[in-house]
Amino acid sequence: MPETILTLSEEVREALAARRPVVALESTIIAHGLPRPRNLAVARELEGLVRSSGAVPATIAVLDGRPRIGLSKEELERIATDPDVRKLGHRDLAPALTSGASGATTVSATAFLAARAGIRVFATGGLGGVHREWTLTQDESADLQLLARTRIAVVCAGVKSILDVPATLQRLETLGVGVLGYGTDRFPGFYLASSGEPVDWTVRTPREVAEVIRTQDALGGPDVALIVANPVPEDEQLDPQLHDRALAEALAECRERGITGQAVTPFLLDHLMRRTGGASLEANLAAVRGNVQLAALVAAAL
């Protein structure tokens, strides 16, 4: 993508030119995923974790119609505090840039822009996926199709547990997106260390992940993502029984109230947070921290 479209921070530009490790970070967790003012503190913490693990953070957002790869202190504060910041997926980028809009980037938009900037590793919390009752709603996250045509390694804690995890894994297989379990033979469950679903391949060190990425690049072929599924530590996961009760209640209430489409995910996540007394949020943040640190170590190993 031409430099006239992407705006790289000086720190990110210099790191990429010198082949130093860089980790892409999404911005929706800052603008829309956390309560204020904690969101800004977490954003700074995550960037600090990347640096302390030996890499350069590249938080990605769109400001005034310009994709920013790496945010200044003031730009990070704007994303965290401006109530008019929109939520931008990959499909929203062209109209947002044309209209001069500002927005926080989702997984799909972040992965797309990071890959165009030449960043190979991206850390996030959990991916989107196939929604429950897909046969009725045909509701599937744009993350999956975008990752099926974008060469980037995504370190995540699986997919959000409110989704249909087996169907999502089947969809990733159909799309040709590779999945590695980091230190586990079970696919993580976002808030939970395990979803109960198996993964075909397990790696145990950042160097092993880096070798898989190198081999993928050497093979060539379609530009597809590599998912590095990193479970939240068991002592920091949400209590599995509480998780299952709260999720069942949330799904039942969703059906009773006729909540559908894009309103389902925020409703379910909000219900889980309230029903667990904030414990789901803490498990989410524990997962994100672990993913960010691992992504930085993988980027350094590359």
CORURHU-V46878 format. One record per pair of residues at least 12 apart in sequence whose ideal C-beta (glycine too) atoms are under 8 Angstrom apart, sorted by the first residue. I is the first residue (numbers start at 1). J is the second residue. Records with the same first field share a line. If there is no record, write none. Layout:
BEGIN
I = J, J
END
This chain:
BEGIN
1 = 113, 116, 117
5 = 67, 97
6 = 67, 69, 113, 116, 117
7 = 66, 67, 68, 69
8 = 69, 70, 117
9 = 58, 68, 69, 70, 71, 72
11 = 56, 70
12 = 56, 58, 69, 70, 117
15 = 56
16 = 117, 118, 119
20 = 55, 56
21 = 54, 55, 56, 121, 296, 299, 300, 302
22 = 55, 56, 57, 58, 119, 120, 121, 299
23 = 50, 55, 56, 57, 58, 119, 121, 122, 123, 292, 295, 296, 299
24 = 58, 59, 60, 69, 110, 111, 113, 114, 117, 119, 121, 122, 123, 152
25 = 46, 47, 50, 57, 58, 59, 60, 110, 122, 123, 124, 292
26 = 59, 60, 104, 105, 106, 107, 110, 122, 124
27 = 59, 60, 61, 71, 79, 104, 105, 110
28 = 87, 104, 105, 106
29 = 42, 43, 124, 125, 288
30 = 42, 43, 59, 76, 79, 80, 104
31 = 61, 79, 80, 82, 85, 87, 103, 104
32 = 87, 104
33 = 125, 284
34 = 281
36 = 80, 81
37 = 80, 81
39 = 80
40 = 76, 77, 80, 81
42 = 285, 288
43 = 59, 76, 79, 80
44 = 76
45 = 289
46 = 59, 288, 289, 292
47 = 59, 76
49 = 289, 292, 293, 296
50 = 123, 292, 293, 295, 296
53 = 292, 293, 296, 297, 300
54 = 296, 297, 300
55 = 295, 296, 299, 300
56 = 70
57 = 70
58 = 70, 114, 117, 119
59 = 71, 76, 79
60 = 105, 109, 110, 113, 114
61 = 75, 79, 85, 102, 103, 104, 105
62 = 88, 93, 96, 97, 101, 102, 103, 105, 109
63 = 75, 78, 79, 102
64 = 100, 101, 102
65 = 96, 97, 98, 99, 100, 101, 102
66 = 97
67 = 93, 97, 113
69 = 113, 114, 117, 119
78 = 102
79 = 104
82 = 102
84 = 102
85 = 102, 103, 104
86 = 101, 102, 103, 104
87 = 103, 104, 106
88 = 101, 103, 104, 105, 106, 109
89 = 106, 108, 109, 142
90 = 106, 108, 109, 111, 112, 142, 146
91 = 108, 142
92 = 109
93 = 109, 112, 113
106 = 128, 142, 143
107 = 124, 127, 128, 141, 143, 146, 154
108 = 128, 141, 142, 143, 146, 147
110 = 122, 124
111 = 143, 146, 147, 150, 152, 154, 225
112 = 146, 150
114 = 152
115 = 150, 151, 152, 223
119 = 152
120 = 151, 152, 153, 213, 299, 302
121 = 152, 153, 155, 213, 295, 298, 299, 302
122 = 152, 153, 154, 155, 295
123 = 154, 155, 156, 288, 291, 292, 294, 295, 296
124 = 154, 155, 156, 288, 291
125 = 156, 157, 190, 284, 287, 288, 291
126 = 156, 157, 158, 159, 160, 161, 190, 284, 287
127 = 141, 143, 144, 147, 154, 156, 158, 159, 160, 168, 227
128 = 141, 142, 143, 144, 159, 160, 163
129 = 141, 143, 144, 159, 160, 163, 164, 165, 167, 168, 171
130 = 144, 163, 164, 167, 168, 171
131 = 163, 164, 264, 265
132 = 162, 163, 164, 251
134 = 164, 167
137 = 260, 261
139 = 261, 264
140 = 171
141 = 163
144 = 168, 171, 172, 175, 177
145 = 175
147 = 172, 175, 177, 224, 225, 227
148 = 175, 176, 177, 222, 224, 225
149 = 222, 223, 224
150 = 223, 224, 225
151 = 216, 217, 223, 224, 225
152 = 225, 226
153 = 209, 213, 225, 226, 228, 295, 298
154 = 225, 226, 227, 228
155 = 182, 228, 230, 291, 292, 294, 295, 298
156 = 227, 228, 229, 230, 291
157 = 188, 189, 190, 229, 230, 231, 232, 287, 288, 290, 291
158 = 187, 188, 189, 190, 195, 229, 231
159 = 190
160 = 190, 265, 269
161 = 189, 190, 191, 192, 195, 243, 247
162 = 247, 250, 251, 264, 265, 268, 269, 272
165 = 187, 189, 195, 197
166 = 197
169 = 187, 197
172 = 227
175 = 224
176 = 222, 224
177 = 224, 225, 226, 227
178 = 201, 212, 216, 224, 225, 226, 227
179 = 199, 200, 201, 227, 229
180 = 199, 201, 202, 203, 209, 212, 226, 227, 228, 229
181 = 199, 201, 202, 203, 229, 231
182 = 202, 203, 204, 209, 228, 229, 230, 231, 294
183 = 202, 203, 204, 230, 231
184 = 199, 202, 229, 231
185 = 198, 199, 202
186 = 198, 199, 231
187 = 199, 229
188 = 229, 230, 231, 232, 287
189 = 231
190 = 232, 284, 287
191 = 232, 237, 238, 243, 272, 280, 283, 284, 287
192 = 232, 237, 238, 240, 243, 283
193 = 231, 232, 233, 234, 237
194 = 231
199 = 229
203 = 228
206 = 294, 297, 298, 300, 301
207 = 301
209 = 228, 298, 301
210 = 298, 301, 302
212 = 226
213 = 226, 298, 302
214 = 302
228 = 294, 295, 298
230 = 287, 290, 291, 294
231 = 287
232 = 283, 286, 287, 290
233 = 286, 290
236 = 282, 283, 286, 287
237 = 283, 286
238 = 276, 279, 280, 283
239 = 279
242 = 276, 279
243 = 272, 276, 280
245 = 275
246 = 271, 272, 275, 276, 280
247 = 268, 272
249 = 271, 275
250 = 267, 268, 271, 272, 275
251 = 268
253 = 271
254 = 267, 268
END
